[in-house]
């Protein structure tokens, strides 16, 4: 298969995955299958893609921020949604893929799934590690400060309460990287938020 054929097939699969994601699924397993496929396809998209690829991303970009996915009761689904959203954010960086209000919903989803970091036996723990990595790469925590300070506090609390001796070293390092990004921007945070962050640190020491 030539390069142009491969590009077209990638474009086609992205559109199909996004369109399928917009439709009600018969089961959670079916939904997870679509999300996993979309996640892999998004990982193959280069940053700042051309207009044709941007067009292929439209269905999934719209579907991922539907309330039914962002607030899905199944944790595995939310982890997969968060992973796809992180990949999408990496593709569009330094631009946001959504307006601020929608980004607030994106960040809520991401922060909520990271509350499960202590459970390394979970089905999607590796995917949570990838989420942490992408959040650090696009400095999402710095953007989060501008959109919703309270989510940053929750994220710090998740990290500080999640640390376990059995955590892989790379996961611990990524937690530290993301907290460092916040501390680099801390001068922009209100004194109330600053006190809350340091109170969280004090409780763990």
HUJOJO-V793546 format. One line per field, one symbol per residue. phi: phi as a letter, one per 40 degrees, with the letter a starting at -180 (. if undefined). psi: psi as a letter, one per 40 degrees, with the letter a starting at -180 (. if undefined). burial: # if it has 24 or more other ideal C-beta (glycine too) atoms within 12 Angstrom, else .. Layout:
phi=???
psi=???
burial=???
This chain:
phi=.cccccccccdcccccccccccbcbcacccccccccccdccccccccfcccccdcccddcdcccccdcccbcccccccccccccccccccccdccccacdccccccccccccccccdcccccdbcdcccccdccdcccfcccccdccadccccccdcdccccdbcccddcccccdcccccccccbcccccdcccccccccccccc
psi=hidddddddddddddddddddeihididdddddddddddddddehiigiiddddddedddddddeiddddfhehdddddddddddddddddeieiieiiddddddddddddddeeeddgeeidfdddddddddddddefddddddddgddddddddddddeehidehiddddddddddddddddedeeiidddddddddddddd.
burial=.........##.###.##.###........##.######.#####...#...##.######.####..##.#..###################..###...################......##.############.######.###.##########.##...#...#..##.###.##..##..#...#..##..#.....
